[in-house]
Amino acid sequence: MAEPLDRYDADLTTSEMVILELEAADKSDAAAQLAERLFASGRVTDLPRFLEHVNAREHQLATGLPGGIGLPHARSEFVSRTSIAVGITKYGHSLDFGAADGPATVILLIATPASSFSDHLEVLATLARSLSKESFRESLRRAYDAEVIAELINSSLVFFDH
């Protein structure tokens, strides 16, 4: 049974789920590297099957956001708790996630238990709102510290009354 999402849980991501200087062949490779971090942290129980869900979702609709953001995501029965793995690409590298304004340098893989539809939407909406701010995107790109990046993501996801 998946853990319910605690809106004040500052542990949706940890420094172990952050990849600095990510180098990937393409968006599938980036998602696989990030998913491996979730698996190693015990948040994904079956890596190959979870990746099938991520890739199926990616084929439905591009997950690139304006400002150089890739936001692959999936709800899956192989996710034990809502989690986010973060990749910041190596300088000079970027990945095509289908955004109209170009490739991504910040990739956030959102993994949500299959039963948590409302949590999934709330995390997506809240992250998208934070990522729409240039200052937040630049803070992620310039942090160069996995602990700081995890804290930035976690603090942006303390849900406020909308």
Salt bridges, closest charged atoms under 4 A:
ASP9 OD2 - ARG81 NH2 2.46
ASP11 OD2 - ARG43 NH2 3.26
ASP11 OD2 - ARG81 NH1 3.69
GLU23 OE2 - LYS90 NZ 3.59
GLU23 OE1 - HIS93 NE2 3.85
GLU58 OE2 - LYS27 NZ 3.37
ASP119 OD1 - ARG7 NH2 3.30
GLU122 OE1 - ARG7 NH2 2.92
GLU122 OE2 - HIS162 NE2 3.68
GLU134 OE1 - ARG137 NH2 2.27
GLU138 OE2 - ARG141 NH1 2.96
GLU138 OE1 - ARG142 NE 2.87
